[in-house]
Amino acid sequence: MLNCDCYTNIDNMKDVKWPTSFVFPPRVGDKVEGEDARGGAHVLTVVRITHTMRHRGPVVMVELHR
């Protein structure tokens, strides 16, 4: 599994729970599905990938947008 932090700057999507790991590295253009507190599904597109280091080790930052 590949550790990741998914994020978006869309205000009404801030509380959606996005995946924290992927089976294989995501690519720009891939779709990612998250879930809100009521169990509703939200799908956004990967627009940027950044490989970085965090306190827990290497992480892929995944920016999502419509």
Steps between C-alpha positions, in 0.01 A plus 500: 500500500610853421449768769327814373335822613212606274390862515287752313441874517127461428331644809200266516728194470722576804317250724503212251715204608742420217718188469820490707667230290492366146578156361712661226609861437218724374545694176374840390154445354410207728173521694503474881188431707449630852215477748326768706365461854157390369651226285466690172762437233696782336730454201776743405784486248873487580654826372844490665731245663782602736742250655618622841623394844297528820572389856358157412722461193447547126153623402330577171299825516201473269317820402140446395266724304189480283 
